Amino acid sequence: MDIFIQTLVTGLLIGGLYVAISMGFALSFGVLDVVDLAIGMWVVLGAYAAVVGQQAFGIEPLLMLPVVFVFFGFVGWLIGPFIYRVRTSNYALPALMALAFTFGIETAIRGGLLATFGYTPKSVQADLLQGVWHVMGISIPIVRVAGFVFALVLAAALLIFLYFTRLGLAIRAMAQNKDSAGLMGVNVKRMSTLVYALYVGVTSMAGVLVGAVYSTTPQVGLRYTLFAFFVVVLAGMGSVMGVLVSGLILGILQAFVTVYVGANYTLMTVFLVLFLILLLLPNGLARRTA
Amino acid sequence: MTLNQSAGWRGLGVVSKVAVIILAVICVSLPFWAGPYWIRIGTGIIMWAGLALSWNVICGYAGYISFGHVAFFGIGAYSTAILMQPEYNWNFFATLPVGAVIAGGLAAIVGWPVLKLRGAYFAIGTWALGEAIREFATVVPFTGGSYGLSLPPNTSSAFFYFTMLAATALAYLICYVLLERSRFGYRVKAVRDSEIAARMQGINADRVKIQAFVLSAIIPAVLGGINAYWITFINPDSVLNTIFTDQMVVMVLLGGLGTLWGPALGAAVLYFLSQQFSALFGSSTWYLVFIGILVMAVVLVLPNGLVSLLPGARKRGVLNQVIGGVVGGIHQTKPSAGAATPKEARHDSP
């Protein structure tokens, strides 16, 4: 029974990380309607930025969070217009070409990281978050709690931003109908760029925490991309609350598969569940009303 | 708004006909006059042309991006490798259909739910499938895990050249007949261009899409089997590596999405470039950066691929008219050089 509860808690805490990774993508997908294959690479980039900041300049990883957000937000702000251009182009299959474009981003980043840092796993040593809490026979690493709290804060901030600011209103309008939003005076191109920048910044920030919990190589980026897809598909594309729930579900699923079946089977199980969800609930948990 | 630019043999200009004949003669006679290095390069280009073609079937013709195509390649490779182990000792050619059937069956099972949904889900699902198959091959006992399997060696490079050539040529023939010269091809393209309109015409869109996916899964399985025998040693890293899918995507985009000859052109150019790249810089991970930037550049500036630069493509009507005027003198009378046959022209008109 102890193992069961321990697994559940571990799963919930990991799930928080998955929520943090997927939140930005859910937003960007809802607004830009582009499936980004580079999600995992932004996560890995965030983790590597923290590692570099720590090893080269001795900066505490937690203090790197805003730096990472601003820096990668800027990178996203530079890339955003290209994605917007491809997505709204008059190519035969614009959605597909946009997907291929992000695939190019992913491959280029993965290659660049592999060429620079090699295949050796790196991990972020967060000194402030060392240690383990013991509560009633269950051990809880503080760093995972931090990831979980970060996810909750992120979700809250995102909800406040979307529902209580004028920018958020514009973004929600765009998610519903770009043309109408444009007619109402929303600068669709600028807002799309902003959303992409926000997504890249947030995801890289989540990457810092992922790097503190797990060791990271450029090769694992793919894994996080798949997990983010899983979460967003399960949530129903474009739903923030759905992301919260399904991220936690994924974490718990992974924890139980790891403990009771074996860590080698995680991806296979995730794929199988994803497959079943697509079969049974093609619209995800939360039906999007638009 | 259609991607199709392929016309039939009769629709080709004189220059193109001569070029095609010269190319065919070079392809068939290469092992008799070229050195081992060039036979190797040739075998590689032919294999990649076939792989890119298979990816183009599901993406360019059916409009679904598959990011797990390496799974079918790996299934073919492992089927051949396992059945050629001493305890089974099958004939090499008998193993190829087995891989094709397994890959086709898997494509049908996976495609059935996923192809009903939007393209993005399909991309995700196939990507996960590729990873899952790789994990599967690493975990189960009969694949040799991450150590892999050895096959009985065959040192005749001409044998592999001709086997690969035969398989790819057959694949091209089948795809040409099915996609450019049959009702099936029109159905696939109709579903791609507008699924609702296609359904209105009484096309069973779900079935057409699954058929296209199965077709595009069988080709890499056969090529994967030949490749396994060619390289005589396989493991998950060598035949289930995502770089295979990466390269298929790049080759098709580079050559021209949804065209019959684009993949072959893209495969030849990129394979040659990659060989030059590794000769210049060694086998380095910078190659991934190069590929990634190439994809982005092609999407941004050359969305119709290299094919659109060739004479005969509609994009370069002026260039084509100059060449046609010099050679044939009657090209200007044709309304559009790319859509030469009446059937195609009717299909292309909005």
Interface residues (C-beta under 8 A of the other chain):
Chain A: V35 L37 F82 R85 V86 S89 N90 Y91 A92 L93 A95 L96 M97 L99 A100 F101 F103 G104 I105 E106 T107 A108 I109 R110 G111 G112 L114 A115 L222 R223 T225 L226 F229 V233 N264 Y265 L267 M268 V270 F271 L272 L274 F275 L278 L279 P282
Chain B: M1 T2 L3 C59 G63 I65 F67 V110 P113 V114 K116 L117 G119 A120 Y121 A123 I124 G125 W127 A128 L129 E131 A132 E135 F136 T138 V139 R192 T242 D246 V249 L253 L257 G258 S284 T285 W286 Y287 L288 V289 F290 I291 G292 I293 L294 V295 M296 V299 L300 P303
